C-alpha cells in the first residue's frame, strides 16, 4: 500500500485563524519518517492550492462564508482523492479546517460507492445555512456531504455520484451540538455516540458498533478525525476546543481498532492549529493517531 499525503491549508471555513498551518505542523512532527518506520510507503503530493483570506474580496454572505472559495478547494481535493484511489493508493488528507470533508468524502464516494463514514469530532458539523449560528462552513460539511445541507458546497459532485447515506454515518465523541443541528441529526438516521455513551459503554463497544454500521453493505469507509475530539489538555492546538473530550488512550484505542478493518479506504485529520499549540503537541498527537489508524501496534 502506498499512502498519498495530501495537504489542504484551508482556514476559510472557520472563524479562528491558524489551521491553515496544520498540514505543515503534522509534517514537521515527522509523519513521513513514522510511516517509513512502519514499513509503509508514502508519497507527499504537496498541498492543494488554497486562496489566502487577505486576497479575497469582502464576503457579504454571512450564512455561508467564503462558500465559493471553499467549494473550489473541495473540487480540487475531490479530484486528488479520486485519482489517488484510482491508482490503488490510500489518500491521507491533512487539514485545514473541517470544511474540506466535503471534498475527501465525495472523492472517496466517487470510487468506492455507498461508503460509510466514521466521524470523530466534538461537533456534528451538520448545520445548514438555515440553522448555522456562525456561517462557518466547517460546521456544515457533514450535512452537505449527506445531501442534507448546503448544496452549493458540493456542486462539484457529478450527478451520477450519490450523496453519502446518513444511515452509514457514525459520529463519535460529540459533546457540543446546536439545538436545531441535533434535531436534523436525529431525523437523518445518523448514529451518534456522544461522550456520555463513551463514558457509559466504553470506547471498545462504541467502535465495535460503529464498525458494524460502516462495514455493512458498503464498499468501504472513510475516517474523518477532528483533533478537537480530544480534551484540550491532550490536544491544545485545535480550532474549536471543547472541555471533556476523549483521553489519549481512548483516541488511540479507537484508531487501533479501526486499523483492523479491511474496509478503511481513506482518511483525514483536521483542525490542528499550531498558533494555539504547545511545542507542536497536537501535531505530534495527530501523527501518532495516524500511525495507529494505519496499523501501528504496541507489540
Secondary structure, DSSP 8 states (H G I E B T S, - for coil): -EEEEEEE---TTSSSTTGGGHHHHHHHTTHHHHHHHTT-EEEEEEE-----GGGS-----SSSTTHHHHHHHHHHHHHHHHHHHHTT-EEEEEESSGGGHHHHHHHHHHHH-S-EEEEE-SS-----TTT-SS--GGGTHHHHHTTSS-GGGGTTS-TTS----GGGEEEEEE----HHHHHHHHHHT-EEEEHHHHHHH-HHHHHHHHHHHHHTT-S-EEEEEEGGGB-TTT--SBSS--SS-B-HHHHHHHHHHHTT-TTEEEEEEE-B-GGG-STTHHHHHHHHHHHHHTT----
